[in-house]
Amino acid sequence: MDSQLESTLVELIRYNNWANTQVLAACQELTTDQLAAAAPGTYGSIHETLGHIIHAEASYVGRLTGDRPQPPFKWEDGPSLADLSTFAEEVADALLGAVQGTAPDQIVHEEEDGLFADYQARVLFIQVINHGIEHRTNITTILSGLGLPAPQVDGWGYAWAHPDRFEVEEGSL
């Protein structure tokens, strides 16, 4: 794979992992009621959505590598935000490694309940980015609806958080 394309893909996964960390950090101080808040058109509560993002990303790692990260808790027990944050770090490292070690045209084979699908890994790469953005947006929408500050997890926020990577200068926008 072209090294520039590879570095862009890896940077997108780094962005995804950074954005997850920002949202998890922003939610650490929320009350139980705030974590239980939802809004029409979103996945579910803030807490459920955070769990869904991390659970899905662990699943994506498993699809790419055959070795899915396992949490130190049971999903059905409704893990605490601290447990989710700790597991999210493990999943982020595994996801980055999986993407770095998987050729975009590698075939991913899935089988469940007698049904199967074969597709190129690049489809899953797209899904990782889209899924994360969609559900982080759900969470930031709920936070805004509660009148709470939402973390800036767009591309600009990522660039400003990593000026050394992007040769960003303060006051340049």
C-alpha positions, 0 to 999 in steps of 0.5 A: 500500500502507498505509504501516504495512503497508509499513513492517512488511514492510520491517522483516521484511526488515531483520530477515531481513538482520540475522539472516543477518549475525548467523549469518554472524558467529557462524560466522567463528571456526569450524574447517573441521570445525565448518563441515562439521558437520551434524545429522539433519533439517537442510539440510546442513552449516553451510557448505552451509546458509549458501551455500544461504540467500544463493544463494536470496535472490539468486534471490528478488531476480532473481524480483522484479526480473529482475536477480539479484545475481551473486557474484564466485565460482563456487558450485560452487567452495565459496566461503569464509565471507568471500566468502559474507559479502561477497556476503550484504551485496550480496544483503541490500541488493538484497533490501531494495530489491526488496521496497521496489520491488515491490507485494505484488500484482505478479505474478511469472512463473517458467518453467523446463524448460517449466513455469511458475508465476504468483503474487503477489509477497507469496508470495515475501515470505513465502518469504523470511522462512520460508526464512531462519528455517528454515535459520538454525534448522538452523545454530543447532541444529547449533551447539548440538549441537556445544556452541557458542553460537548467536546469538540471532536471534529477534525479541527479539534483533532488538528488543534490537539495535535499541532505537531502532526499537522503543522498547525499554527495558533491563530492561523484560522 
